[in-house]
Amino acid sequence: MADLEQGVWAGNDPYMNSGNPTWNTSTFVTAMLKGKSGHFALKVGDAQSGRLRTVYDGHRPPGYEVMKKEGAIVLGIGGDNSDHGVGTFYEGALTASYTSDATDDAIQANIVAVGYRT
């Protein structure tokens, strides 16, 4: 899910994402949000094994076509500074550009290699 300030989005429709991102029952999850002007993508995967799966890759939601970068980016918390999230945030990364699929795959392989276990 992408926290785009005025809502949490799984695609560009506030009521549905045909990619159904509620697929994962893993204990440790990799989630990736990628954005560029007019476009964003969501990728998910098991942080203990396997590859990432793209659950959305398309236009930004209405009202978010133009990126509005305001203030700092804080990983693991919504832009509204709320504490409504559930779970534990372990690590994150920011990149300077829209990464290639090969880079995304390399990031996932690195995460899997860490060996997260309960």
N, CA, C and O atoms as a printed pandas DataFrame, in Angstrom:
     atom_number atom_name residue_name chain_id  residue_number  x_coord  y_coord  z_coord
0              1         N          MET        A               1    0.837   -1.170    0.000
1              2        CA          MET        A               1    0.000    0.000    0.000
2              3         C          MET        A               1    0.886    1.239    0.000
3              4         O          MET        A               1    1.950    1.262    0.620
4              5         N          ALA        A               2    0.440    2.237   -0.688
5              6        CA          ALA        A               2    1.176    3.499   -0.764
6              7         C          ALA        A               2    0.464    4.543    0.082
7              8         O          ALA        A               2   -0.716    4.816   -0.140
8              9         N          ASP        A               3    1.157    5.128    1.040
9             10        CA          ASP        A               3    0.599    6.194    1.859
10            11         C          ASP        A               3    0.871    7.498    1.123
11            12         O          ASP        A               3    1.986    8.018    1.150
12            13         N          LEU        A               4   -0.165    8.021    0.464
13            14        CA          LEU        A               4   -0.022    9.245   -0.329
14            15         C          LEU        A               4   -0.684   10.428    0.367
15            16         O          LEU        A               4   -1.392   11.214   -0.263
16            17         N          GLU        A               5   -0.453   10.545    1.647
17            18        CA          GLU        A               5   -0.916   11.643    2.484
18            19         C          GLU        A               5   -2.416   11.629    2.755
19            20         O          GLU        A               5   -2.813   11.528    3.915
20            21         N          GLN        A               6   -3.245   11.724    1.758
21            22        CA          GLN        A               6   -4.688   11.786    1.973
22            23         C          GLN        A               6   -5.345   10.429    1.740
23            24         O          GLN        A               6   -6.483   10.358    1.277
24            25         N          GLY        A               7   -4.648    9.383    2.051
25            26        CA          GLY        A               7   -5.193    8.046    1.898
26            27         C          GLY        A               7   -4.108    7.024    1.621
27            28         O          GLY        A               7   -2.988    7.367    1.243
28            29         N          VAL        A               8   -4.458    5.774    1.815
29            30        CA          VAL        A               8   -3.565    4.663    1.537
30            31         C          VAL        A               8   -4.091    3.978    0.286
31            32         O          VAL        A               8   -5.263    3.606    0.226
32            33         N          TRP        A               9   -3.241    3.810   -0.704
33            34        CA          TRP        A               9   -3.661    3.360   -2.028
34            35         C          TRP        A               9   -2.977    2.057   -2.426
35            36         O          TRP        A               9   -1.789    1.859   -2.173
36            37         N          ALA        A              10   -3.750    1.175   -3.052
37            38        CA          ALA        A              10   -3.207   -0.066   -3.604
38            39         C          ALA        A              10   -3.199   -0.014   -5.121
39            40         O          ALA        A              10   -2.937   -1.022   -5.777
40            41         N          GLY        A              11   -3.482    1.141   -5.678
41            42        CA          GLY        A              11   -3.543    1.352   -7.119
42            43         C          GLY        A              11   -4.070    2.749   -7.352
43            44         O          GLY        A              11   -3.915    3.613   -6.489
44            45         N          ASN        A              12   -4.694    3.000   -8.503
45            46        CA          ASN        A              12   -5.217    4.347   -8.746
46            47         C          ASN        A              12   -6.723    4.442   -8.499
47            48         O          ASN        A              12   -7.315    5.496   -8.734
48            49         N          ASP        A              13   -7.349    3.366   -8.032
49            50        CA          ASP        A              13   -8.772    3.344   -7.699
50            51         C          ASP        A              13   -8.885    3.167   -6.184
51            52         O          ASP        A              13   -8.366    2.187   -5.649
52            53         N          PRO        A              14   -9.546    4.084   -5.482
53            54        CA          PRO        A              14   -9.595    3.973   -4.021
54            55         C          PRO        A              14  -10.384    2.770   -3.514
55            56         O          PRO        A              14  -10.312    2.447   -2.328
56            57         N          TYR        A              15  -11.129    2.106   -4.381
57            58        CA          TYR        A              15  -11.982    1.010   -3.932
58            59         C          TYR        A              15  -11.521   -0.373   -4.372
59            60         O          TYR        A              15  -12.058   -1.377   -3.904
60            61         N          MET        A              16  -10.520   -0.446   -5.279
61            62        CA          MET        A              16  -10.152   -1.753   -5.795
62            63         C          MET        A              16   -8.765   -1.748   -6.433
63            64         O          MET        A              16   -8.329   -0.751   -7.006
64            65         N          ASN        A              17   -8.089   -2.884   -6.317
65            66        CA          ASN        A              17   -6.865   -3.140   -7.064
66            67         C          ASN        A              17   -6.974   -4.568   -7.576
67            68         O          ASN        A              17   -6.968   -5.517   -6.792
68            69         N          SER        A              18   -7.072   -4.715   -8.876
69            70        CA          SER        A              18   -7.228   -6.048   -9.445
70            71         C          SER        A              18   -6.007   -6.928   -9.203
71            72         O          SER        A              18   -6.089   -8.144   -9.377
72            73         N          GLY        A              19   -4.872   -6.343   -8.804
73            74        CA          GLY        A              19   -3.680   -7.114   -8.474
74            75         C          GLY        A              19   -3.771   -7.787   -7.115
75            76         O          GLY        A              19   -2.923   -8.611   -6.772
76            77         N          ASN        A              20   -4.806   -7.437   -6.329
77            78        CA          ASN        A              20   -5.065   -8.006   -5.015
78            79         C          ASN        A              20   -3.804   -8.114   -4.155
79            80         O          ASN        A              20   -3.269   -9.210   -3.991
80            81         N          PRO        A              21   -3.320   -6.999   -3.605
81            82        CA          PRO        A              21   -2.090   -7.041   -2.830
82            83         C          PRO        A              21   -2.231   -7.678   -1.448
83            84         O          PRO        A              21   -1.253   -7.700   -0.700
84            85         N          THR        A              22   -3.385   -8.187   -1.083
85            86        CA          THR        A              22   -3.563   -8.829    0.222
86            87         C          THR        A              22   -3.228  -10.313    0.141
87            88         O          THR        A              22   -3.923  -11.139    0.732
88            89         N          TRP        A              23   -2.192  -10.650   -0.571
89            90        CA          TRP        A              23   -1.817  -12.024   -0.887
90            91         C          TRP        A              23   -0.935  -12.687    0.149
91            92         O          TRP        A              23   -0.869  -13.916    0.186
92            93         N          ASN        A              24   -0.262  -11.934    0.984
93            94        CA          ASN        A              24    0.859  -12.464    1.736
94            95         C          ASN        A              24    0.502  -12.870    3.161
95            96         O          ASN        A              24   -0.167  -12.125    3.877
96            97         N          THR        A              25    0.949  -14.049    3.568
97            98        CA          THR        A              25    0.807  -14.504    4.949
98            99         C          THR        A              25    2.180  -14.708    5.585
99           100         O          THR        A              25    2.290  -15.375    6.613
100          101         N          SER        A              26    3.215  -14.147    4.991
101          102        CA          SER        A              26    4.580  -14.293    5.483
102          103         C          SER        A              26    4.770  -13.552    6.796
103          104         O          SER        A              26    4.091  -12.561    7.065
104          105         N          THR        A              27    5.692  -14.037    7.605
105          106        CA          THR        A              27    6.035  -13.370    8.854
106          107         C          THR        A              27    6.820  -12.091    8.586
107          108         O          THR        A              27    6.614  -11.078    9.253
108          109         N          PHE        A              28    7.725  -12.143    7.601
109          110        CA          PHE        A              28    8.524  -10.983    7.221
110          111         C          PHE        A              28    8.210  -10.651    5.769
111          112         O          PHE        A              28    8.268  -11.523    4.902
112          113         N          VAL        A              29    7.880   -9.404    5.508
113          114        CA          VAL        A              29    7.405   -8.991    4.192
114          115         C          VAL        A              29    8.297   -7.892    3.628
115          116         O          VAL        A              29    8.715   -6.990    4.354
116          117         N          THR        A              30    8.584   -7.970    2.345
117          118        CA          THR        A              30    9.228   -6.875    1.629
118          119         C          THR        A              30    8.130   -6.123    0.893
119          120         O          THR        A              30    7.309   -6.730    0.206
120          121         N          ALA        A              31    8.115   -4.806    1.036
121          122        CA          ALA        A              31    7.174   -3.963    0.305
122          123         C          ALA        A              31    7.962   -2.830   -0.331
123          124         O          ALA        A              31    8.805   -2.207    0.314
124          125         N          MET        A              32    7.684   -2.571   -1.588
125          126        CA          MET        A              32    8.418   -1.550   -2.319
126          127         C          MET        A              32    7.428   -0.625   -3.029
127          128         O          MET        A              32    6.551   -1.080   -3.763
128          129         N          LEU        A              33    7.584    0.661   -2.799
129          130        CA          LEU        A              33    6.805    1.683   -3.492
130          131         C          LEU        A              33    7.771    2.471   -4.352
131          132         O          LEU        A              33    8.754    3.018   -3.852
132          133         N          LYS        A              34    7.493    2.529   -5.643
133          134        CA          LYS        A              34    8.337    3.265   -6.585
134          135         C          LYS        A              34    7.484    4.341   -7.237
135          136         O          LYS        A              34    6.339    4.088   -7.614
136          137         N          GLY        A              35    8.031    5.525   -7.369
137          138        CA          GLY        A              35    7.250    6.588   -7.977
138          139         C          GLY        A              35    8.058    7.457   -8.914
139          140         O          GLY        A              35    9.248    7.698   -8.714
140          141         N          LYS        A              36    7.380    7.911   -9.929
141          142        CA          LYS        A              36    7.915    8.940  -10.817
142          143         C          LYS        A              36    6.724    9.750  -11.291
143          144         O          LYS        A              36    5.581    9.367  -11.046
144          145         N          SER        A              37    6.965   10.834  -11.947
145          146        CA          SER        A              37    5.891   11.740  -12.340
146          147         C          SER        A              37    4.790   11.006  -13.115
147          148         O          SER        A              37    5.044   10.396  -14.154
148          149         N          GLY        A              38    3.572   11.077  -12.591
149          150        CA          GLY        A              38    2.412   10.483  -13.253
150          151         C          GLY        A              38    2.284    8.986  -13.105
151          152         O          GLY        A              38    1.349    8.403  -13.654
152          153         N          HIS        A              39    3.188    8.334  -12.384
153          154        CA          HIS        A              39    3.237    6.876  -12.362
154          155         C          HIS        A              39    3.755    6.381  -11.016
155          156         O          HIS        A              39    4.602    7.025  -10.397
156          157         N          PHE        A              40    3.244    5.231  -10.562
157          158        CA          PHE        A              40    3.860    4.565   -9.427
158          159         C          PHE        A              40    3.641    3.069   -9.507
159          160         O          PHE        A              40    2.750    2.597  -10.213
160          161         N          ALA        A              41    4.459    2.326   -8.779
161          162        CA          ALA        A              41    4.380    0.868   -8.773
162          163         C          ALA        A              41    4.533    0.365   -7.349
163          164         O          ALA        A              41    5.238    0.959   -6.533
164          165         N          LEU        A              42    3.858   -0.740   -7.068
165          166        CA          LEU        A              42    3.957   -1.421   -5.783
166          167         C          LEU        A              42    4.446   -2.843   -6.030
167          168         O          LEU        A              42    3.920   -3.557   -6.884
168          169         N          LYS        A              43    5.460   -3.241   -5.270
169          170        CA          LYS        A              43    5.970   -4.608   -5.355
170          171         C          LYS        A              43    5.973   -5.193   -3.951
171          172         O          LYS        A              43    6.207   -4.481   -2.974
172          173         N          VAL        A              44    5.713   -6.492   -3.855
173          174        CA          VAL        A              44    5.682   -7.169   -2.562
174          175         C          VAL        A              44    6.382   -8.515   -2.671
175          176         O          VAL        A              44    6.532   -9.065   -3.762
176          177         N          GLY        A              45    6.804   -9.035   -1.534
177          178        CA          GLY        A              45    7.437  -10.345   -1.532
178          179         C          GLY        A              45    7.663  -10.849   -0.123
179          180         O          GLY        A              45    7.519  -10.103    0.846
180          181         N          ASP        A              46    8.012  -12.101   -0.013
181          182        CA          ASP        A              46    8.384  -12.727    1.243
182          183         C          ASP        A              46    9.838  -12.356    1.510
183          184         O          ASP        A              46   10.705  -12.644    0.686
184          185         N          ALA        A              47   10.118  -11.728    2.638
185          186        CA          ALA        A              47   11.472  -11.276    2.945
186          187         C          ALA        A              47   12.399  -12.432    3.337
187          188         O          ALA        A              47   13.586  -12.223    3.587
188          189         N          GLN        A              48   11.853  -13.641    3.390
189          190        CA          GLN        A              48   12.673  -14.805    3.733
190          191         C          GLN        A              48   13.019  -15.658    2.519
191          192         O          GLN        A              48   13.947  -16.465    2.578
192          193         N          SER        A              49   12.285  -15.492    1.412
193          194        CA          SER        A              49   12.573  -16.295    0.223
194          195         C          SER        A              49   11.856  -15.722   -0.996
195          196         O          SER        A              49   10.877  -14.985   -0.880
196          197         N          GLY        A              50   12.370  -16.083   -2.159
197          198        CA          GLY        A              50   11.676  -15.763   -3.404
198          199         C          GLY        A              50   11.900  -14.365   -3.931
199          200         O          GLY        A              50   12.724  -13.596   -3.435
200          201         N          ARG        A              51   11.118  -14.070   -4.969
201          202        CA          ARG        A              51   11.234  -12.810   -5.702
202          203         C          ARG        A              51   10.084  -11.886   -5.358
203          204         O          ARG        A              51    9.120  -12.276   -4.700
204          205         N          LEU        A              52   10.209  -10.654   -5.817
205          206        CA          LEU        A              52    9.135   -9.685   -5.657
206          207         C          LEU        A              52    8.064   -9.914   -6.704
207          208         O          LEU        A              52    8.336  -10.424   -7.791
208          209         N          ARG        A              53    6.857   -9.537   -6.368
209          210        CA          ARG        A              53    5.712   -9.604   -7.279
210          211         C          ARG        A              53    5.150   -8.191   -7.428
211          212         O          ARG        A              53    4.916   -7.511   -6.429
212          213         N          THR        A              54    4.934   -7.751   -8.648
213          214        CA          THR        A              54    4.346   -6.435   -8.887
214          215         C          THR        A              54    2.833   -6.547   -8.730
215          216         O          THR        A              54    2.183   -7.308   -9.448
216          217         N          VAL        A              55    2.276   -5.786   -7.788
217          218        CA          VAL        A              55    0.830   -5.824   -7.575
218          219         C          VAL        A              55    0.124   -4.604   -8.161
219          220         O          VAL        A              55   -1.097   -4.602   -8.317
220          221         N          TYR        A              56    0.900   -3.566   -8.485
221          222        CA          TYR        A              56    0.338   -2.422   -9.206
222          223         C          TYR        A              56    1.463   -1.731   -9.947
223          224         O          TYR        A              56    2.560   -1.572   -9.412
224          225         N          ASP        A              57    1.197   -1.322  -11.170
225          226        CA          ASP        A              57    2.161   -0.592  -11.985
226          227         C          ASP        A              57    1.348    0.244  -12.966
227          228         O          ASP        A              57    0.897   -0.264  -13.992
228          229         N          GLY        A              58    1.162    1.517  -12.654
229          230        CA          GLY        A              58    0.326    2.330  -13.531
230          231         C          GLY        A              58    0.239    3.780  -13.095
231          232         O          GLY        A              58    1.113    4.296  -12.398
232          233         N          HIS        A              59   -0.836    4.424  -13.523
233          234        CA          HIS        A              59   -1.055    5.845  -13.250
234          235         C          HIS        A              59   -1.245    6.100  -11.758
235          236         O          HIS        A              59   -1.715    5.243  -11.010
236          237         N          ARG        A              60   -0.872    7.281  -11.365
237          238        CA          ARG        A              60   -1.126    7.715   -9.992
238          239         C          ARG        A              60   -2.624    7.967   -9.810
239          240         O          ARG        A              60   -3.331    8.214  -10.788
240          241         N          PRO        A              61   -3.116    7.908   -8.566
241          242        CA          PRO        A              61   -4.534    8.182   -8.317
242          243         C          PRO        A              61   -4.895    9.627   -8.670
243          244         O          PRO        A              61   -4.021   10.492   -8.726
244          245         N          PRO        A              62   -6.191    9.887   -8.910
245          246        CA          PRO        A              62   -6.629   11.256   -9.183
246          247         C          PRO        A              62   -6.184   12.204   -8.067
247          248         O          PRO        A              62   -6.343   11.910   -6.882
248          249         N          GLY        A              63   -5.630   13.335   -8.466
249          250        CA          GLY        A              63   -5.142   14.315   -7.509
250          251         C          GLY        A              63   -3.675   14.134   -7.152
251          252         O          GLY        A              63   -3.083   15.000   -6.509
252          253         N          TYR        A              64   -3.089   13.027   -7.559
253          254        CA          TYR        A              64   -1.691   12.737   -7.262
254          255         C          TYR        A              64   -0.858   12.615   -8.536
255          256         O          TYR        A              64    0.261   12.102   -8.489
256          257         N          GLU        A              65   -1.382   13.075   -9.669
257          258        CA          GLU        A              65   -0.666   12.955  -10.940
258          259         C          GLU        A              65    0.687   13.651  -10.887
259          260         O          GLU        A              65    1.664   13.169  -11.460
260          261         N          VAL        A              66    0.738   14.778  -10.204
261          262        CA          VAL        A              66    1.984   15.518  -10.037
262          263         C          VAL        A              66    2.523   15.203   -8.647
263          264         O          VAL        A              66    1.807   15.313   -7.652
264          265         N          MET        A              67    3.791   14.813   -8.590
265          266        CA          MET        A              67    4.382   14.520   -7.288
266          267         C          MET        A              67    4.506   15.808   -6.484
267          268         O          MET        A              67    4.967   16.828   -6.996
268          269         N          LYS        A              68    4.091   15.753   -5.227
269          270        CA          LYS        A              68    4.173   16.901   -4.332
270          271         C          LYS        A              68    5.078   16.516   -3.174
271          272         O          LYS        A              68    4.633   15.897   -2.208
272          273         N          LYS        A              69    6.330   16.880   -3.272
273          274        CA          LYS        A              69    7.306   16.528   -2.239
274          275         C          LYS        A              69    7.333   17.634   -1.202
275          276         O          LYS        A              69    7.776   18.751   -1.470
276          277         N          GLU        A              70    6.853   17.306   -0.016
277          278        CA          GLU        A              70    6.764   18.301    1.046
278          279         C          GLU        A              70    7.483   17.790    2.283
279          280         O          GLU        A              70    7.087   16.776    2.858
280          281         N          GLY        A              71    8.519   18.473    2.692
281          282        CA          GLY        A              71    9.202   18.110    3.914
282          283         C          GLY        A              71   10.050   16.865    3.786
283          284         O          GLY        A              71   10.467   16.482    2.693
284          285         N          ALA        A              72   10.295   16.244    4.916
285          286        CA          ALA        A              72   11.173   15.081    4.998
286          287         C          ALA        A              72   10.423   13.785    4.727
287          288         O          ALA        A              72    9.193   13.741    4.758
288          289         N          ILE        A              73   11.177   12.746    4.464
289          290        CA          ILE        A              73   10.626   11.405    4.311
290          291         C          ILE        A              73   11.052   10.608    5.532
291          292         O          ILE        A              73   12.241   10.516    5.837
292          293         N          VAL        A              74   10.085   10.034    6.226
293          294        CA          VAL        A              74   10.367    9.213    7.392
294          295         C          VAL        A              74    9.906    7.804    7.065
295          296         O          VAL        A              74    8.730    7.588    6.775
296          297         N          LEU        A              75   10.817    6.846    7.110
297          298        CA          LEU        A              75   10.473    5.471    6.781
298          299         C          LEU        A              75    9.757    4.800    7.953
299          300         O          LEU        A              75   10.165    4.944    9.106
300          301         N          GLY        A              76    8.696    4.074    7.648
301          302        CA          GLY        A              76    8.007    3.293    8.664
302          303         C          GLY        A              76    6.887    4.005    9.372
303          304         O          GLY        A              76    6.347    3.482   10.347
304          305         N          ILE        A              77    6.520    5.185    8.913
305          306        CA          ILE        A              77    5.421    5.921    9.537
306          307         C          ILE        A              77    4.690    6.698    8.453
307          308         O          ILE        A              77    5.297    7.123    7.469
308          309         N          GLY        A              78    3.420    6.879    8.628
309          310        CA          GLY        A              78    2.641    7.655    7.659
310          311         C          GLY        A              78    3.038    9.114    7.682
311          312         O          GLY        A              78    3.603    9.598    8.663
312          313         N          GLY        A              79    2.746    9.808    6.613
313          314        CA          GLY        A              79    3.083   11.220    6.508
314          315         C          GLY        A              79    2.362   12.084    7.527
315          316         O          GLY        A              79    2.770   13.215    7.792
316          317         N          ASP        A              80    1.278   11.546    8.104
317          318        CA          ASP        A              80    0.544   12.313    9.112
318          319         C          ASP        A              80    1.113   12.097   10.524
319          320         O          ASP        A              80    0.556   12.596   11.502
320          321         N          ASN        A              81    2.224   11.353   10.624
321          322        CA          ASN        A              81    2.902   11.066   11.886
322          323         C          ASN        A              81    2.027   10.274   12.857
323          324         O          ASN        A              81    2.230   10.337   14.070
324          325         N          SER        A              82    1.051    9.525   12.326
325          326        CA          SER        A              82    0.174    8.731   13.190
326          327         C          SER        A              82    0.860    7.439   13.608
327          328         O          SER        A              82    1.865    7.035   13.023
328          329         N          ASP        A              83    0.312    6.808   14.614
329          330        CA          ASP        A              83    0.832    5.526   15.084
330          331         C          ASP        A              83   -0.198    4.413   14.874
331          332         O          ASP        A              83   -0.296    3.495   15.688
332          333         N          HIS        A              84   -0.960    4.495   13.791
333          334        CA          HIS        A              84   -2.028    3.526   13.541
334          335         C          HIS        A              84   -1.534    2.247   12.879
335          336         O          HIS        A              84   -2.285    1.274   12.804
336          337         N          GLY        A              85   -0.300    2.220   12.400
337          338        CA          GLY        A              85    0.237    1.033   11.743
338          339         C          GLY        A              85    0.422   -0.114   12.733
339          340         O          GLY        A              85    0.623    0.104   13.928
340          341         N          VAL        A              86    0.351   -1.318   12.222
341          342        CA          VAL        A              86    0.536   -2.501   13.055
342          343         C          VAL        A              86    1.744   -3.266   12.535
343          344         O          VAL        A              86    1.900   -3.418   11.323
344          345         N          GLY        A              87    2.586   -3.740   13.413
345          346        CA          GLY        A              87    3.750   -4.509   13.008
346          347         C          GLY        A              87    5.040   -3.800   13.384
347          348         O          GLY        A              87    5.027   -2.766   14.051
348          349         N          THR        A              88    6.133   -4.363   12.951
349          350        CA          THR        A              88    7.454   -3.826   13.252
350          351         C          THR        A              88    8.155   -3.493   11.949
351          352         O          THR        A              88    8.186   -4.308   11.026
352          353         N          PHE        A              89    8.710   -2.310   11.874
353          354        CA          PHE        A              89    9.456   -1.868   10.702
354          355         C          PHE        A              89   10.927   -2.104   10.972
355          356         O          PHE        A              89   11.471   -1.558   11.932
356          357         N          TYR        A              90   11.593   -2.914   10.136
357          358        CA          TYR        A              90   12.990   -3.257   10.378
358          359         C          TYR        A              90   13.984   -2.387    9.627
359          360         O          TYR        A              90   14.954   -1.918   10.222
360          361         N          GLU        A              91   13.774   -2.161    8.351
361          362        CA          GLU        A              91   14.742   -1.361    7.604
362          363         C          GLU        A              91   14.099   -0.805    6.342
363          364         O          GLU        A              91   13.062   -1.292    5.893
364          365         N          GLY        A              92   14.718    0.208    5.785
365          366        CA          GLY        A              92   14.195    0.814    4.565
366          367         C          GLY        A              92   15.315    1.439    3.765
367          368         O          GLY        A              92   16.446    1.562    4.234
368          369         N          ALA        A              93   14.981    1.829    2.556
369          370        CA          ALA        A              93   15.961    2.449    1.673
370          371         C          ALA        A              93   15.273    3.490    0.802
371          372         O          ALA        A              93   14.102    3.348    0.450
372          373         N          LEU        A              94   16.005    4.520    0.467
373          374        CA          LEU        A              94   15.542    5.539   -0.474
374          375         C          LEU        A              94   16.521    5.560   -1.629
375          376         O          LEU        A              94   17.729    5.444   -1.427
376          377         N          THR        A              95   16.005    5.707   -2.838
377          378        CA          THR        A              95   16.881    5.790   -4.005
378          379         C          THR        A              95   16.716    7.146   -4.674
379          380         O          THR        A              95   15.722    7.841   -4.461
380          381         N          ALA        A              96   17.688    7.509   -5.474
381          382        CA          ALA        A              96   17.681    8.808   -6.133
382          383         C          ALA        A              96   16.877    8.813   -7.423
383          384         O          ALA        A              96   16.604    9.877   -7.978
384          385         N          SER        A              97   16.491    7.624   -7.911
385          386        CA          SER        A              97   15.760    7.565   -9.169
386          387         C          SER        A              97   14.823    6.360   -9.168
387          388         O          SER        A              97   14.825    5.560   -8.232
388          389         N          TYR        A              98   14.033    6.241  -10.213
389          390        CA          TYR        A              98   13.124    5.111  -10.384
390          391         C          TYR        A              98   13.974    3.895  -10.763
391          392         O          TYR        A              98   14.549    3.858  -11.851
392          393         N          THR        A              99   14.054    2.922   -9.890
393          394        CA          THR        A              99   14.967    1.796  -10.078
394          395         C          THR        A              99   14.479    0.808  -11.137
395          396         O          THR        A              99   13.281    0.690  -11.397
396          397         N          SER        A             100   15.425    0.109  -11.734
397          398        CA          SER        A             100   15.107   -0.923  -12.722
398          399         C          SER        A             100   14.631   -2.189  -12.001
399          400         O          SER        A             100   14.836   -2.344  -10.798
400          401         N          ASP        A             101   13.997   -3.086  -12.752
401          402        CA          ASP        A             101   13.586   -4.367  -12.174
402          403         C          ASP        A             101   14.798   -5.140  -11.661
403          404         O          ASP        A             101   14.710   -5.820  -10.639
404          405         N          ALA        A             102   15.927   -5.041  -12.359
405          406        CA          ALA        A             102   17.148   -5.731  -11.927
406          407         C          ALA        A             102   17.608   -5.209  -10.565
407          408         O          ALA        A             102   18.036   -5.991   -9.716
408          409         N          THR        A             103   17.525   -3.917  -10.355
409          410        CA          THR        A             103   17.894   -3.339   -9.059
410          411         C          THR        A             103   16.933   -3.802   -7.982
411          412         O          THR        A             103   17.358   -4.156   -6.882
412          413         N          ASP        A             104   15.637   -3.804   -8.286
413          414        CA          ASP        A             104   14.646   -4.278   -7.320
414          415         C          ASP        A             104   14.915   -5.726   -6.935
415          416         O          ASP        A             104   14.837   -6.088   -5.761
416          417         N          ASP        A             105   15.233   -6.555   -7.930
417          418        CA          ASP        A             105   15.543   -7.963   -7.672
418          419         C          ASP        A             105   16.787   -8.106   -6.798
419          420         O          ASP        A             105   16.836   -8.968   -5.920
420          421         N          ALA        A             106   17.783   -7.268   -7.035
421          422        CA          ALA        A             106   19.010   -7.310   -6.238
422          423         C          ALA        A             106   18.733   -6.894   -4.786
423          424         O          ALA        A             106   19.291   -7.476   -3.855
424          425         N          ILE        A             107   17.879   -5.898   -4.598
425          426        CA          ILE        A             107   17.502   -5.477   -3.246
426          427         C          ILE        A             107   16.794   -6.619   -2.525
427          428         O          ILE        A             107   17.104   -6.911   -1.370
428          429         N          GLN        A             108   15.844   -7.268   -3.201
429          430        CA          GLN        A             108   15.128   -8.385   -2.599
430          431         C          GLN        A             108   16.093   -9.527   -2.258
431          432         O          GLN        A             108   15.996  -10.110   -1.178
432          433         N          ALA        A             109   17.009   -9.849   -3.152
433          434        CA          ALA        A             109   17.980  -10.913   -2.892
434          435         C          ALA        A             109   18.826  -10.580   -1.668
435          436         O          ALA        A             109   19.154  -11.470   -0.882
436          437         N          ASN        A             110   19.183   -9.305   -1.499
437          438        CA          ASN        A             110   19.959   -8.871   -0.353
438          439         C          ASN        A             110   19.150   -9.030    0.929
439          440         O          ASN        A             110   19.679   -9.480    1.945
440          441         N          ILE        A             111   17.883   -8.666    0.888
441          442        CA          ILE        A             111   17.008   -8.801    2.056
442          443         C          ILE        A             111   16.868  -10.270    2.452
443          444         O          ILE        A             111   16.978  -10.614    3.629
444          445         N          VAL        A             112   16.626  -11.133    1.463
445          446        CA          VAL        A             112   16.505  -12.574    1.727
446          447         C          VAL        A             112   17.799  -13.108    2.337
447          448         O          VAL        A             112   17.760  -13.937    3.246
448          449         N          ALA        A             113   18.945  -12.639    1.842
449          450        CA          ALA        A             113   20.241  -13.116    2.315
450          451         C          ALA        A             113   20.483  -12.782    3.790
451          452         O          ALA        A             113   21.261  -13.463    4.458
452          453         N          VAL        A             114   19.825  -11.747    4.298
453          454        CA          VAL        A             114   19.980  -11.390    5.707
454          455         C          VAL        A             114   19.532  -12.540    6.606
455          456         O          VAL        A             114   20.112  -12.769    7.667
456          457         N          GLY        A             115   18.498  -13.259    6.178
457          458        CA          GLY        A             115   18.032  -14.428    6.924
458          459         C          GLY        A             115   17.118  -14.103    8.089
459          460         O          GLY        A             115   17.277  -14.666    9.172
460          461         N          TYR        A             116   16.175  -13.215    7.890
461          462        CA          TYR        A             116   15.215  -12.905    8.960
462          463         C          TYR        A             116   14.534  -14.179    9.450
463          464         O          TYR        A             116   14.070  -14.986    8.644
464          465         N          ARG        A             117   14.473  -14.363   10.764
465          466        CA          ARG        A             117   13.834  -15.529   11.370
466          467         C          ARG        A             117   13.145  -15.104   12.663
467          468         O          ARG        A             117   13.504  -14.096   13.272
468          469         N          THR        A             118   12.179  -15.867   13.061
469          470        CA          THR        A             118   11.485  -15.569   14.321
470          471         C          THR        A             118   12.201  -16.222   15.482
471          472         O          THR        A             118   11.770  -16.088   16.627
